[in-house]
Every structure is written in C-alpha cells, then in structure tokens.
Amino acid sequence: MIKKKYSEEQEKLALIAKAMGHPARMAILQFLASQESCFFGDINEELPIAKATVSQHLKELKEAGLIQGEIEAPKVKYCINKENWKTAKRMFADFFDQHIGSKKTCC
C-alpha cells in the first residue's frame, strides 16, 4: 500500500497551527503584534510562567517562523516575522474559505 504524502502547504499549516496551539504562545504573539519589538524580559513580565518555559514557547514560535529574534548583547530582541505572518494569514484564510458540503448533516 502506497501512503500519500502531505503537501508542503499542509505541512506548513500544521506546523503553524501546532505552534499556535498553546495559550501562552497566543499571548506572546498578541503581545508582540502590539509592539514593534521587545526584549525577552518584557515578554517574560507579561506571562505568569517561568523564564525557562517562556524560552521554550519562544523557540516553538521561532521554529514555526512566526517570530524572529535578534541578539543585542546581552539581550535578545523579538518581533513578529511580518512576511511569514502574512503567509500564515493567507494560508488560514484559504483553509477556512474552502467549500464545505451543503448537506445539513455530516453522515
């Protein structure tokens, strides 16, 4: 049996959705979206969680491409990755704009 592969777009959308799948990450994204940029300490002060946990959430968001970080020794400054943000917005809009069946029940 040959397994079908997921499309590149499906893989990317799932990666972004997973990164957004935690309330702390959503809070970070909302905070960063309201700022031009900010330092780790500013983000950490906004959340009721340990610094190590904030770091892990930032790592997940960065790996998904939603944020970017820049070292300004001895601190790290974070901001929204605007290009990837626009891509994610388009991808989610396309996903939710799909035609769904017109039957009133699913089965």
JOFEN-V817313 format. One line per field, one symbol per residue. ss: DSSP state (~ for helix, > for strand, _ for the rest). psi: psi as a letter, one per 30 degrees, with the letter a starting at -180 (. if undefined). A space follows every 50 residues. Layout:
# JOFEN-V817313
ss=???
psi=???
This chain:
# JOFEN-V817313
ss=_______~~~~~~~~~~~~___~~~~~~~~~~~____>>~~~~~~~____ ~~~~~~~~~~~~~___>>>>>>__>>>>>>_~~~~~~~~~~~~~~~____ _______
psi=kkkkllleeeeeeeeeeeefgkeeeeeeeeeefflellleeeeeffkhll eeeeeeeeeeeeefgfllkkkikglkkllkjeeeeeeeeeeeeeefgkkl lfkflf.
